[in-house]
Amino acid sequence: MKRVLFIVNPRSGKGSIKYHILDILDTFSKKGIDVTVHITQERLDACRTAMEEGGNYDEIVLSGGDGTLDEVVSGLMKGGHDTPVGYIPAGSTNDFASSLKLPVRMGDAAKIAVSGASRRFDVGAFNDQYFIYIAAFGLFTDVAYQTSQEAKNVLGHMAYLLEGAKRLFNIRSYHMKVRTKEREFEGDFAYGMITNSESVGGFKKITGNDVCLDDGLFEVILIYQPANVIEFQEIITSLMTGQLDSKFIETFKADELELEGTEEVPWTLDGEDGGTHKTVKITNQKQAIPIMIKKERK
Ligand SMILES: Nc1ncnc2c1ncn2[C@@H]1O[C@H](COP(=O)(O)OP(=O)(O)OP(=O)(O)O)[C@@H](O)[C@H]1O
């Protein structure tokens, strides 16, 4: 009998898992699965549970948003477990779920979680932490975790945008040295993102058209500090149209990079608080985690 640990974040998104949980458990029962349910009680509970329990199950299924997925993947990586992950997206943005092409309906996602195909995806190592699809600093990055859960639930995307707009008048930059295997450069950056995702903050294709989630490479976008509103507008237009060939933007792929700041820089990992760091070393752990996705048609 397949043993599954089902980790549920009751607070993700609008908390709508409560309307679906019986059907999901019924789906698992009909597949003959021996399921243990763990309802997360607080931040980092999912991480701790995956780290401590990950090795005792054939699979971990989670219901939550990007933050909960980050916690489960981080926990499995820290615990050294190679347990497959089933993902029932229930957050407000679900960026990575959209990259994985998982269905929006929870019942459909539950079926894929236990009967789909397991495929290995890259994971980012960030000093001694992990991320599944984005590590970012600067403009907007503190928006995700400073926007209250209540506001996110009521307003969804609008909450992020409103919170972000409030900050436009407050742009600041971080001086950093950037080192990759190929090059070294430095500058004053207003924003930086190291990603493995087709969608960021609900925006599709913002990371380019040739994103591959298991190629061992990150897509890196670094934006120099704009001197005025016109330059800022130019940068936004570049990002929105995907024309990243701009003197204000550095964009490249890398399997590892180091960013050395002159001061402590606040980071976010998968939309959650990633702490402040002066120097970060980011390396791609190629195909480190198995995740269940839709079976491809022959
Ligand atoms: N019982 C709980 N009470 C409060 N917070 C919790 C609880 N369980 C988990 N959390 C925290 O809730 C936060 C939000 O989770 P998550 O990112 O999964 O949902 P979301 O923010 O709605 O989705 P998304 O990131 O996709 O927009 C995470 O930081 C997680 O640690």
The ligand as an SDF file (V2000), in Angstrom:
LIG
                    3D

 31 33  0  0  0  0  0  0  0  0999 V2000
   -1.6010   27.5350   10.2600 N   0  0  0  0  0  0  0  0  0  0  0  0
   -0.9740   28.5780    9.6990 C   0  0  0  0  0  0  0  0  0  0  0  0
   -1.2080   29.8500   10.1250 N   0  0  0  0  0  0  0  0  0  0  0  0
   -0.5940   30.9000    9.5620 C   0  0  0  0  0  0  0  0  0  0  0  0
    0.3150   30.8090    8.5490 N   0  0  0  0  0  0  0  0  0  0  0  0
    0.5970   29.5940    8.0870 C   0  0  0  0  0  0  0  0  0  0  0  0
   -0.0210   28.4110    8.6250 C   0  0  0  0  0  0  0  0  0  0  0  0
    0.4460   27.3310    7.9530 N   0  0  0  0  0  0  0  0  0  0  0  0
    1.3440   27.8210    7.0580 C   0  0  0  0  0  0  0  0  0  0  0  0
    1.4460   29.1630    7.1220 N   0  0  0  0  0  0  0  0  0  0  0  0
    2.2420   30.0890    6.2910 C   0  0  0  0  0  0  0  0  0  0  0  0
    1.3960   30.6610    5.3110 O   0  0  0  0  0  0  0  0  0  0  0  0
    2.2050   31.3430    4.3600 C   0  0  0  0  0  0  0  0  0  0  0  0
    1.5230   31.4500    3.0170 C   0  0  0  0  0  0  0  0  0  0  0  0
    1.4690   30.2320    2.3890 O   0  0  0  0  0  0  0  0  0  0  0  0
    1.4310   30.0450    0.8150 P   0  0  0  0  0  0  0  0  0  0  0  0
    2.5110   30.8050    0.1300 O   0  0  0  0  0  0  0  0  0  0  0  0
    1.4000   28.5960    0.6060 O   0  0  0  0  0  0  0  0  0  0  0  0
    0.0170   30.6530    0.4260 O   0  0  0  0  0  0  0  0  0  0  0  0
   -0.3240   31.9830   -0.3790 P   0  0  0  0  0  0  0  0  0  0  0  0
    0.5400   33.1130    0.1030 O   0  0  0  0  0  0  0  0  0  0  0  0
   -1.7860   32.1540   -0.3070 O   0  0  0  0  0  0  0  0  0  0  0  0
    0.0580   31.5220   -1.8430 O   0  0  0  0  0  0  0  0  0  0  0  0
    1.0050   32.1600   -2.9610 P   0  0  0  0  0  0  0  0  0  0  0  0
    2.3830   32.2510   -2.3490 O   0  0  0  0  0  0  0  0  0  0  0  0
    0.9600   31.1720   -4.0900 O   0  0  0  0  0  0  0  0  0  0  0  0
    0.4150   33.4740   -3.2850 O   0  0  0  0  0  0  0  0  0  0  0  0
    3.5260   30.5960    4.3930 C   0  0  0  0  0  0  0  0  0  0  0  0
    4.5320   31.4760    4.8780 O   0  0  0  0  0  0  0  0  0  0  0  0
    3.3000   29.4830    5.4180 C   0  0  0  0  0  0  0  0  0  0  0  0
    4.4560   29.1960    6.1760 O   0  0  0  0  0  0  0  0  0  0  0  0
  1  2  1  0
  2  3  1  0
  2  7  2  0
  3  4  2  0
  4  5  1  0
  5  6  2  0
  6  7  1  0
  6 10  1  0
  7  8  1  0
  8  9  2  0
  9 10  1  0
 10 11  1  0
 11 12  1  0
 11 30  1  0
 12 13  1  0
 13 14  1  0
 13 28  1  0
 14 15  1  0
 15 16  1  0
 16 17  2  0
 16 18  1  0
 16 19  1  0
 19 20  1  0
 20 21  2  0
 20 22  1  0
 20 23  1  0
 23 24  1  0
 24 25  2  0
 24 26  1  0
 24 27  1  0
 28 29  1  0
 28 30  1  0
 30 31  1  0
M  END
$$$$
